[in-house]
Amino acid sequence: MIKRKLKNFIIVIPARYKSSRFPGKPLAKILGKTMINRVWEICAKVLPKKKIIIATDDFKIANHCKDIGMLYIMTSSKCLTGTDRIIEVAKKVEADFYINVQGDEPLIKKSDILTVIKEAKKNPNLVLNAMTKIQSKKDYDDVAVPKIVFNKNKELLYASRSPLPGSKNKIYKDGYRQVCIYSFPKNILKKKIPHNKKSRLEKNEDIEILRFIENNVKVKMINVSSSSIAVDFPKDIKRVEKKLNEK
């Protein structure tokens, strides 16, 4: 449990045990090391360990954090999303910016997190979300991959699990997908976003960032180079391990 105040940037890694698609996902082993530990180790290359917090409602994950020496905060079991866990952490730990790094992307790059932090310094009053170009039609069609569209100022217009942007002839041309690194300024997180209450489109699409634009909060998209693989199902572990073995 954390009592001290941390200034400026902190990284929060939401970790839920009871995933409907992959129960126990944060503790799943990847080449002998848990997924949550792998994500935490990457974050520890960006900020001091005292500024990295696992946000969980599960004592199995909390005990794992204790064993390894990862700081954690217990959040309510009523939290519907990682965003809701971040909001609860923000009530307990003071910071100017809360950097949300998803706990199910064990190949996330240090450089991508640093890019988001750098852009947060330039845009202190905006919510930021990372994105990268879609590399294949398979990802474009995959409902597990959130696709995004944005305006000329790179402000998010919409995110969907359906193929975006579409085309008149239903031919894949190009697109961008979300990379789950966010920057949330303190004032927006605490004052403008409903807690534990999904918005209509967020609920339909199962994409958390939609809650922000549905509540008239601008979201700026940030280009990153990520080739990260999100682990949504047990079969994705093999894909991650193959990528790690290629390094």
N, C-alpha and C positions, 0 to 999 in steps of 0.2 A: 504494500500500500504506500502511496506517495503523499507526502504532506507539504513538501517544500514547493516554492514557486519557481518556475522556470521562465525566463524571459525570452523575447524574440521568437525564434522558431522552435517548434517541437514536432517530432514525427509521431503520429499515432497509427498503429497497425491494428485494425479491428480483426478479431478472431472469434468466430462462432463455431461451436462444436456440432450443433444440431442442424447441419445442412441437409436439406431434403434430397439433394442430388448426390451428396458425398458426405455422409455422417463421419465426424471425427477428422475432417479434412486438414485442419491446422497441424495435427499430430501425425499425419501420414508421413511415412519415411521415404526420403528420396536419396538413394545411394547411402543409406544408413543414417541420415540426418533428417530431423523433422522439417517440414515445409516452413513452419513459422520461424524456426531457428535460422533457416537459410535466408528468409526475407529480412529478419532482424540483423543478421551479419552484414548484409548489403547496406542497410540503413546506418549501421555503426561505422561505415566508411565515410558517411556524409556528415553526421553530427555526433557529438559525444554520447556515450551510452546513457548518461543521466537524462538526456533529452529525447529518448526513444521509449515509447510507452505502448505496451500491448493492452488493448481494450477488449475484455472478454467477460462473459457471464458464467463461464464454466470452470469448475474447480480443478478439473483434469488439466486444462490449459494453464491455469494459475499455478498449479503445483509444478508443472513442467517449466514455467518461467522461473520459479524459485530455484529449481535444480540447476538451471543453466546460468542464472544471474541476470535475467531480463526483467526490467521493471514492468509492472502491470497495474492496471486499475480494474476493479470489478465493476461492471456496468449492469444495469437492470436486465432481467430476462425478458422485459417487455419491449426492449429495443427491436425495432422492425428491420433496421438496416445498419450498415457500418456508419452512415452519416449520423444516425441517432446515437451511436456509441461515441462518436466524436463530440457531439453536443454535450453529452454527459461528462466526458473528460474535460471539456472547456469550463464546466461549472466547478471543477475541482482543481484544475491546474491552469494558472494564468500564463498566457503567451500572447504575442501579437498575431502570430500566424500558426495555424494547425495544418501541418502537411499530412495528408491522408495517403498512406501507401497500403494497398490491399495485401492481405496476408496470403493470397492464393496465386501470386505471381512470383515464383521463386527465381526467375531469371531476369527480374527487373534490373535495369542498369543504374549504377551509381551516377553516371553522367546525366541520366534522364531526371533523376531526383534533383540534382544540382541545377539543372536547367530550369525546373519549375521554381525552385527557391530564388534563383537569380531574377526570374521574371516577376516573382511576387514582390521583390524589392522595388521593381520599376512600376508595378501596378498594385500598390498597397490597399486599394479599396475595391479590388475585384476578386471574385472567385475565379480560380484558374483550374483548368483540366487539361491533361496531356492528350496528345493524339499522334497518330502515325499513319502513313499511307498504307492502304490495303494492298497486299502483295499478290493475292490470288483470288480467283473467282470463288474458290472453295470458302475462303473467309468471308467474302462478300455475301454468300448465300447462307452462311452458318448462323443460326439463331443464337448461338452462344457468344457471338461477337457483336457488341454494340457498335453500330455505325452512326456517324455524326455528319451533320451538314452545318455550315457556318457562313456568315456574310463576309464582305470584303475586309472588315475589321477583325476577322477571326472570332466574332462573337457567335456563340452557339445558337443555332436556330431550332434544331431538333436532334434527338437521338432515338434510334430505333433498332430493334433486333431484326427487322425486315431489311431487305436490300435498299440502301440509300447511297447516293441519289438514284432514283429510278430513271428509266429511259423509255421513250415512246415505243421502241421496238423490243423492249425487254432484253437489250444487249448490254452486258457488263462493259463499262468503259473505265471508270476509276472511282475511287472513294477513299474515305478516311475512317479509321476505327478509333475508338476510345482506348486510351491507356490509363489504367486506374491509379493515377497519381493526381492528387488535388491539392490546392492551397486555399484554405478558408480563413479570411480575416476574422479576427475576434468579434468585431461589431456585427458582422453579417450573420455569423454562426449563432450568436446569442440572441439577436433581436429580430431577425427577419425570416427565420426558417422554422416552420412548425416542427415540434418534437414528437416522434412516434405517431405521426399522422401522414400517411402517404397521400400524395396528390393523385388526381385521376389518371393522368397519363403515366406518371411514375408507376402506379399500380398495374396499369395495362401492359406497359413495356418491361416492367421489372428493371428499370434503370434509374438509379438514385439521383443523378444530376438533373433529371427533369423536374424534380421538386423545386429547384432553384429558379429555373426560367418560368415555371408555372406560378411562382410567387414574385414575379417581376424583378428577379435578381439577375443581372448580367453575368454571363459566364464566358470568359475569354479562353479560347483554345490555344494550346502551346505545342508547337512541333517538337517531337523528340524522335530519337533514332531507334526506339525500342523494338527488339525482336522477341520480346517476352512472350511466354506461353502461359495463358491463364489456365489454372487447374479447376475445371468444373466437374469432371467425372474421374473415377479411379483410373480409367484408361489413359488419361492425360499424363499421369505419372510417368509412364513409359516414354512418352514424347519428350518430357523434361529430362529424364535420365539419358536418353539418346543424345540430346543437345549438350548436356554436361560432359558426356564421354567424348564428344567431338572436339572439346576445347583442348 
